[in-house]
Amino acid sequence: MDETARLAALHEYGVLDAPADDELAAVVRVAARVANVPTATLNLLDEHRQCQLTTVGFEGGDSAREDSMCAVVVEGGKAVHVPDARLDLRFAANPWVTGRFAEVRGYASVPLITPEGHVLGTLCAFDTEPREFGDAQIAAMEDLAMVVLALFERRKQARDTAGLAAAAQTARSQAEDSARELEVRQELTEAVYESIDVAIVACDENGRLTLFNRVARRWHGLDVDSAITHDQWATHYSLFAADGVTPLAADDIPLYQALHAGSVRDVEIVIATADRDPVRVKCAGRALRRADGTLLGAVVTMTDVTVERVQGQELADREQLLATILETAPDSFIVTDARGVVTAWNPAAEEMFGWTTDEACGRGLGELIVPPHLAAAHQHGLMSRAATGHARLPDGLIQVPAVRRDGSDLLVELSLASFPWQGEQRFHAFLRDVTEREAARERLALANSELAAANDELDRFTAMVAHDLKSPLTAITAYTEVLTDLAADRGASEEKALAAISRAALRMTVMIDDLLAHARAGAEPLGLREVDLDGIVDDLAAELCAGRDEVVITRDALPAVPGHPTLLRQVMANLLGNAVKYVAPGVVPRVHVGASFEGGAVTVRVTDNGIGIPADAREKVFALFHRENGNYQGTGIGLSTCRRIIDRHGGRIWVDPGSVVGSSVCFTVPGVVTAPAPRGSDGVVRLRVQRS
């Protein structure tokens, strides 16, 4: 770069110390908007200093050239942009970055290059926050730099013209021609940067296309082609009517209309190229004329309204959906203003209260549905809402009395909320008639109370009957044993009969004991104490192993839980007994008892290798007298008793399938875990490993 020639060119323009005019200030403002930053400046660099000719977003001034960030651009002659100047070695120590002058982070600068190639300075935009600058933004800033040079050139030519005012008539004519040419360039340049965020197309007075800006090229997928006549524009540039299907007629093209009619406004068309999504645009434009009134051409701007139209359609669809929902909703929907005057009343409200929409709208809610004894409270609520703009009712649902048109009372469930509407506060409410539901709930509560009393009476009756049956059954068993001992010479038939009597009496005894246990499970006071599950499992395992040739029962270290010792022992006895009993012939019963604590409750799990419980029977087995498998002895009362006991403890009981065979019966006991018994070296306590 020839610095001497560059400085000569700079001084030749005569702008270094001259005040900036409104046009240059406007370009800098546009540059800031294009770069999407708050600050921008027009910098000129002479031998020793940087002169900030005009700025936006801060107060400019002169600074030493060695402190200028834009010196890099002037020396290189190319645009420079960095997202964070602190991270660039060229700028990291610059006082405009370090904070001595400013704290520049995001930085973009394009050179002001004369037609002879001299870099006079830069058009610079920056931010105090890191940011990326796109290629499109840099290209737009370079376009604006050309506008600045055109403005400089106009100043220079105007100054030259004034100096040659006394010259010959030929020179004066040339100067006037130059001024007119500069005026044309200025009109086009202003049209470009005034509409930089939209597509711009232009043609000359003969209808030849002269300009497609960057956005227009992107939408059409093509550059301007002045050889294309106006009757080919629609086909060549994929122009369609507002329906997006009908090709645009040549005389309806907005640019053609602007050229021949003088102006065009709010014309909507669609640009639909084969390889791009359609773009719906709104067009506005006018004819351009020279200072003498002769036609210069026409320019049209196009604004993308694709998203706006889609959003508008979505909004209309949502409004239609909402209207349909409210029209068909089973609940009443009412809207009032802050004074309580009804503005919306759906069909469900008509049916519920007896007032039509036309009758209800425009009237106060108090005279439509509010019972007379609540009128004062309703009026107070209206005054409160009018003063605060907030609903008086709390969030959620609330039940309030209401009145129909015929004067009959009803109970409604009400939800109320406020919303802004055209600058004022309004309130909407959903109301559901719960009169019958609440009456049914009261009837159900009464029936449940009566059922509970009947169940208590039934439990007492069951216990009394079982107790009364046990006495004669004991006598039968005793006399059967006496007859067995006395009849030494009895025959086979007598011996068979006595054995049948003994077996029947034993079955009856077991059933009566189970019935008594079931009754006690529901009637005995709970009296919670700390229950040692380890000790219960150990005792029961010893009893079960004592009556069998081979049984394997293991357990984890189980926690102590709050409960009724006798009732929880009964639960464990039933579960362990079933686990040992219900195994396939020839299979050694293997049972494991584990426990875990989560969600504020202890879960006890009894897992076996038995015959298992089908999935469709895992709830049935807890019904009283239900027996899933008739090949094993039992009364069908045990698991029902377990559920009753666990329910009284506030827990639950259920059946899970085993991992391979068998099943796991689980129950929970709410409470705080206390320290479990010590574990073995492998974490498992073996109660009985094998007995032969």
Protein Blocks (a to p, Z undefined) as FASTA:
>chain_A
ZZklmmmmmmmnopmmgccdfklmmmmmmmmmmnopabdcdddddfkbccdfbachiacd
dddfklpmklmmmmnopacddfblklpmklmmpmklnommmccfbdcddddddfkopafb
dcddddfbdcdddfklmmmmmmmmmmmmmmmmmmmmmmmmmmmmmmcfklmmmmmmmmmm
mmmmmmmmmmmmmmmmbccddddfkopafbdcfklmmmnopacdfkbcfklmmmmnopac
fkomaccdfklpmklmmmmnopachiacddddfkbccddddddddddddfkopafbdcdd
dddfklmmmmmmmmmmmmmmmmmmmmmpmbdcddddfkopafbdcfklmmmnopafklmn
opafklmmpcfklmmmmmmmmmmmmmnopafbdghjdddddddfkopacdddddddddde
ehiacdddddddfklmmmmmmmmmmmmmmmmmmmmmmmmmmmmmmmmmmmmmmmmmmmmm
mmmmmmmmbcfklmmmmmmmmmmmmmmmmmmmmmmmmmmmmmmcfkiadddfklmmmmmm
mmmmmmpfbdcddddddddddddfklmmmmmmmmmmmmmmmccehiacddddddddeehi
acdddddfbebjafklmmmmmpghiafblkbgcehlmmmmmmmmmmmnopacdddddfkl
gcddddddeddddddddddfkopacfblbdZZ
